């Protein structure tokens, strides 16, 4: 996720990269319509601003919000 710049979010993405990479690889192999190259931009434009706002408001809640957003995204992709 080279487009994401907020360090706490980058750390969480790095921790969860295996799950995301596995789902994205299955999409690419299966010929599904999702353009997996758009995922980093989606994280930058949608997830990062939400995460930064939550982190600024309540730093301890930010990882929980990330988990919910990330889990929902993985469920939607799979």
C-alpha distances in whole Angstrom, upper triangle without the diagonal:
4,5,6,9,11,11,13,10,7,10,11,7,8,12,11,9,12,13,11,11,15,15,13,15,18,17,17,20,22,22,21,21,17,15,12,11,11,9,5,9,10,8,8,12,13,12,11,15,16,15,16,19,20,19,21,24,23,21,22,22,18,17,19,18,14,16,18,16,13,17,18,15,15,19,19,17,19
4,6,8,11,11,14,11,9,12,13,10,11,14,14,12,15,17,14,14,18,18,16,18,21,20,20,23,25,24,24,23,20,17,14,12,12,11,7,9,12,10,9,13,15,14,12,15,18,16,16,20,21,20,22,25,25,22,24,24,20,19,22,21,17,19,21,19,17,20,21,18,19,23,22,20,23
4,6,10,11,14,11,9,13,14,12,13,16,16,14,18,19,16,16,20,19,17,19,22,21,21,24,26,25,24,22,19,16,14,12,11,10,6,7,10,8,6,9,12,12,10,13,15,14,14,18,19,18,20,23,24,22,24,23,19,19,22,20,17,19,21,18,17,20,21,18,19,22,22,20,23
4,6,8,10,8,6,10,11,9,11,14,14,13,17,18,15,16,20,19,18,20,23,22,22,25,27,27,25,24,20,18,16,14,13,11,8,8,10,7,5,9,11,9,7,10,12,11,11,14,16,15,16,19,20,18,20,19,15,16,18,16,14,16,18,15,14,18,19,16,18,21,21,20,23
4,6,9,8,7,10,12,11,12,15,16,16,20,20,18,19,23,23,21,24,27,26,26,29,31,30,29,28,24,22,20,18,16,15,11,12,13,10,8,11,13,12,8,11,13,12,10,14,16,14,15,18,19,17,19,19,16,16,19,18,15,18,20,18,17,21,22,20,21,25,24,23,26
4,6,6,6,9,10,11,12,15,16,16,20,20,19,20,24,23,22,25,28,27,28,31,32,32,30,29,26,24,21,20,19,16,13,14,14,11,9,12,13,11,7,9,11,9,7,11,12,10,11,15,15,13,16,16,12,13,16,15,13,16,18,16,16,20,21,19,21,24,24,24,26
4,5,5,6,9,10,10,12,14,15,18,20,18,20,23,23,23,25,28,28,28,31,33,33,31,31,27,26,23,21,21,18,15,16,17,13,12,15,16,13,10,13,14,11,10,14,14,11,13,16,16,13,15,16,12,12,16,16,13,16,19,17,16,20,22,20,21,25,25,25,27
4,5,5,6,9,10,11,13,14,18,18,17,19,22,23,23,25,27,27,28,31,32,33,31,31,27,26,23,22,21,18,16,17,17,13,13,16,16,12,10,12,13,9,9,12,12,9,11,14,13,10,11,12,9,9,12,12,10,13,16,15,14,17,19,19,20,23,24,24,26
4,5,5,6,9,10,11,12,15,16,14,17,19,19,19,22,24,24,25,28,29,29,28,27,23,22,19,19,18,15,12,14,14,10,10,13,12,9,7,10,10,7,8,12,11,9,12,15,14,11,13,13,9,8,12,11,8,11,13,12,11,15,16,15,16,20,20,20,22
4,5,5,6,9,10,10,14,15,13,15,18,19,18,20,23,23,23,26,28,28,27,27,23,21,18,18,17,14,11,14,14,10,11,14,14,11,9,13,14,11,11,15,15,13,16,18,18,15,16,16,13,11,15,14,11,13,16,14,13,16,18,16,17,21,21,20,22
4,5,5,6,9,10,13,14,14,15,18,19,19,21,24,24,25,27,29,30,29,29,25,24,21,20,20,17,15,17,17,13,14,17,17,14,12,16,16,12,13,17,16,13,16,19,17,14,14,15,12,10,14,14,11,13,16,15,13,16,19,18,18,21,22,22,23
4,5,5,6,8,11,12,12,14,16,17,17,20,22,22,23,26,27,28,27,27,23,23,19,20,19,16,14,17,16,12,14,17,16,12,11,15,14,11,13,16,14,13,16,18,16,13,13,13,10,8,11,11,8,9,12,12,10,12,15,14,14,18,19,19,20
4,5,5,6,9,10,9,11,14,14,14,16,19,19,20,22,24,25,23,24,20,19,16,16,16,12,11,14,13,10,12,15,14,11,11,15,14,12,14,17,16,15,18,20,19,16,17,16,13,11,13,13,9,10,13,12,9,12,14,13,13,16,17,16,18
4,5,5,8,10,10,11,13,15,15,17,19,20,21,23,25,26,25,25,22,21,17,17,18,14,13,16,16,13,14,18,18,15,14,18,18,15,17,20,19,17,21,23,21,18,18,18,15,13,16,16,12,13,16,15,12,15,17,16,15,19,20,18,20
4,6,8,9,10,12,13,15,16,17,19,21,22,24,25,27,26,27,23,23,19,20,20,17,16,19,18,15,17,20,19,16,16,19,19,16,18,21,19,17,21,23,21,18,17,17,15,11,14,15,12,11,15,15,12,13,17,16,14,18,20,19,19
4,6,6,7,9,10,11,13,15,16,17,19,21,22,24,22,23,20,20,16,18,18,14,14,17,16,13,16,19,18,14,15,19,18,15,18,21,19,18,22,23,21,19,18,17,15,12,13,14,10,9,13,12,9,10,13,12,11,14,16,15,15
4,6,5,6,8,10,10,12,14,15,16,18,20,21,20,21,18,18,14,15,16,12,12,16,15,13,15,18,18,15,16,20,19,17,19,22,21,20,24,26,24,22,21,21,18,15,17,17,13,13,15,14,11,12,15,13,11,15,16,14,15
4,6,5,6,9,10,10,12,14,15,16,18,20,20,21,19,19,15,16,18,15,15,19,18,16,19,22,21,18,19,23,23,20,23,26,24,24,27,29,27,24,24,23,20,17,19,19,16,14,17,16,12,13,16,14,12,15,17,14,14
4,6,5,6,9,10,11,13,15,16,17,19,18,20,17,17,14,16,17,14,15,18,17,15,18,21,19,17,19,22,21,19,22,25,23,23,27,28,26,24,23,22,19,16,17,17,14,12,14,14,10,10,13,11,8,11,13,11,11
4,5,5,6,9,10,11,12,14,15,17,16,17,14,14,11,13,13,10,11,14,13,12,15,18,17,14,16,20,19,18,21,23,22,22,25,27,26,24,23,22,19,17,17,17,13,12,14,12,9,10,12,9,7,11,12,9,10
4,5,5,6,9,10,10,12,14,16,15,17,14,14,10,12,14,11,12,15,15,14,17,19,19,17,19,22,22,21,23,26,25,25,28,30,29,27,26,25,22,20,21,20,17,16,18,16,13,14,15,13,10,14,14,11,12
4,6,5,6,9,10,11,12,15,14,17,14,15,12,14,16,14,15,18,18,17,20,22,21,20,22,25,25,23,26,29,27,27,31,32,31,29,28,27,24,21,22,22,18,17,18,17,14,14,15,13,10,13,14,11,10
4,5,5,6,9,10,11,13,12,14,11,12,10,13,14,12,14,17,16,15,19,21,19,18,20,24,23,22,25,27,26,27,30,31,30,28,28,26,23,21,21,20,17,16,17,15,12,12,13,10,7,9,10,7,6
4,5,5,6,9,10,11,10,12,9,9,6,9,11,9,12,14,14,14,17,19,18,17,19,23,23,22,25,27,27,27,30,32,31,29,29,27,24,22,23,22,18,18,19,16,13,14,15,11,9,12,12,8,9
4,5,5,6,8,10,11,13,11,11,9,11,14,12,14,17,17,18,20,22,22,21,23,26,26,25,28,31,30,30,33,35,34,32,32,30,27,25,26,25,22,21,22,20,17,17,18,15,12,15,15,11,11
4,5,5,6,9,9,12,11,12,10,14,16,14,17,20,19,19,22,24,23,22,25,28,27,27,30,32,31,32,35,36,35,33,33,31,29,26,26,26,23,21,22,20,17,17,17,15,12,13,13,10,9
4,5,5,6,6,8,7,9,8,11,13,12,15,17,16,18,21,22,21,21,23,26,26,26,29,31,30,31,34,35,35,33,33,31,28,26,26,25,22,21,21,19,17,17,16,13,12,13,12,8,8
4,6,6,7,9,8,8,7,10,13,13,15,17,17,19,21,22,22,22,24,27,28,27,30,32,32,33,36,37,37,35,35,33,30,28,29,28,24,24,24,22,19,20,20,16,15,16,15,12,12
4,6,8,11,11,12,11,14,16,16,19,21,21,22,25,26,26,26,28,31,31,30,33,35,35,36,39,40,39,38,37,36,33,31,31,30,27,26,26,24,22,21,22,19,16,18,17,13,13
4,5,9,10,12,12,15,17,17,20,22,21,23,25,26,26,26,28,31,31,31,34,36,35,36,39,40,40,38,38,36,33,31,31,30,27,26,26,24,22,21,21,18,16,16,15,12,11
4,7,8,10,11,14,15,16,19,21,20,22,25,25,25,26,28,31,31,31,34,36,36,36,39,41,40,39,39,37,34,32,32,31,28,27,27,25,23,23,22,19,17,18,16,13,13
4,6,8,10,13,14,14,18,19,18,20,23,23,22,23,26,28,28,28,31,33,33,34,37,38,38,37,37,34,32,30,30,28,26,25,24,22,20,20,19,16,15,15,13,10,11
4,6,9,12,12,13,16,17,16,19,21,21,20,22,24,26,26,27,30,31,32,33,36,37,37,36,36,34,31,30,30,28,25,25,24,22,20,20,19,16,16,16,13,11,12
4,6,9,8,9,13,13,12,15,17,17,17,18,21,23,23,24,26,28,28,29,32,33,33,32,33,30,28,26,26,24,22,22,21,18,17,17,16,13,13,14,11,8,11
4,5,6,8,11,11,11,14,16,16,16,17,20,22,22,23,25,27,28,29,31,33,33,32,33,31,28,27,27,25,22,23,22,19,18,19,18,14,15,16,14,11,14
4,5,6,8,10,10,12,14,15,15,16,18,20,21,21,24,26,26,27,29,31,31,30,30,28,25,24,25,23,20,20,20,17,15,17,16,13,12,15,13,10,13
4,6,7,8,10,11,13,14,15,16,17,20,21,21,23,25,26,26,29,31,31,30,31,29,26,25,26,24,21,22,22,19,17,19,19,15,15,18,16,13,16
4,6,5,6,9,10,11,12,13,14,17,18,19,20,23,24,24,26,28,29,28,29,27,24,23,24,22,19,20,20,17,16,18,17,13,15,17,15,13,16
4,5,5,6,9,10,10,10,12,15,16,16,18,20,21,22,24,26,26,25,26,24,20,20,21,18,15,17,17,13,12,14,14,10,11,14,13,11,14
4,5,5,6,9,10,10,10,13,15,15,16,19,20,20,22,24,25,23,24,23,19,19,20,18,15,17,18,14,13,16,16,13,14,17,16,14,17
4,5,5,6,8,9,10,12,14,15,16,18,20,20,22,24,25,24,25,24,20,20,22,19,16,19,19,15,15,18,17,14,16,19,17,16,19
4,5,5,6,7,9,11,12,13,15,16,18,19,21,22,23,22,24,22,18,18,19,16,14,16,16,12,12,15,14,11,13,16,14,13,17
4,6,6,5,6,9,10,10,12,14,15,15,18,20,20,19,20,18,15,15,16,14,11,14,14,10,10,13,13,10,13,16,14,14,17
4,6,6,5,8,10,10,11,13,15,15,17,19,20,19,21,20,16,17,18,16,13,16,17,13,13,17,17,14,16,19,18,18,21
4,6,6,7,9,11,12,13,15,16,17,19,21,20,22,20,17,18,20,16,15,18,17,14,15,18,17,14,17,20,18,18,22
4,6,6,7,9,11,12,13,15,16,17,19,19,20,18,15,16,17,13,12,15,14,10,12,15,14,12,15,17,15,16,20
4,6,5,6,9,10,11,12,14,15,16,15,17,15,11,12,13,10,8,11,11,8,9,13,12,10,13,16,15,15,19
4,5,5,6,9,10,10,12,14,15,14,16,15,11,12,14,11,10,13,14,11,12,15,15,14,16,19,18,19,22
4,5,5,6,9,10,11,12,14,14,17,15,12,14,15,12,12,15,15,13,14,18,17,16,19,21,20,21,24
4,6,5,6,9,10,11,12,12,14,12,9,12,12,9,9,13,12,10,12,15,15,14,17,19,19,20,23
4,5,5,6,8,10,10,10,12,10,6,9,10,7,7,11,11,9,11,14,15,14,17,19,19,20,23
4,6,5,6,9,10,9,12,11,8,11,13,11,10,14,15,13,15,18,18,18,21,23,23,24,26
4,5,5,6,9,9,12,11,9,12,13,11,12,15,15,14,16,19,19,19,22,24,23,25,28
4,5,5,6,7,9,7,6,9,10,8,9,13,13,12,15,17,17,18,21,22,22,24,26
4,5,5,4,7,7,5,8,10,9,10,13,14,14,15,18,19,19,22,24,24,25,28
4,6,6,10,10,9,12,14,13,14,17,18,17,19,22,22,23,25,27,27,28,31
4,6,9,9,9,12,13,12,14,17,17,17,19,22,22,23,25,27,27,29,31
4,6,5,7,10,11,10,13,15,15,16,18,20,21,22,24,26,27,28,30
4,6,5,8,10,10,11,14,15,16,17,19,21,22,23,25,26,28,29
4,6,7,8,10,11,12,14,16,17,18,20,21,23,24,26,27,29
4,6,5,6,9,10,11,13,14,16,17,18,20,21,23,25,26
4,5,5,6,9,10,11,12,14,15,16,18,20,21,22,24
4,5,5,6,9,10,10,12,14,15,16,18,20,21,22
4,5,5,6,9,10,10,12,14,15,16,18,20,21
4,5,5,6,8,10,11,12,14,15,17,18,20
4,5,5,6,8,10,10,12,14,15,16,18
4,6,5,6,8,10,10,12,14,15,16
4,6,5,6,9,10,11,12,14,15
4,6,5,6,9,10,11,12,14
4,5,5,6,9,10,11,12
4,5,5,6,9,10,11
4,5,5,6,9,10
4,5,5,6,9
4,5,5,6
4,5,5
4,6
4
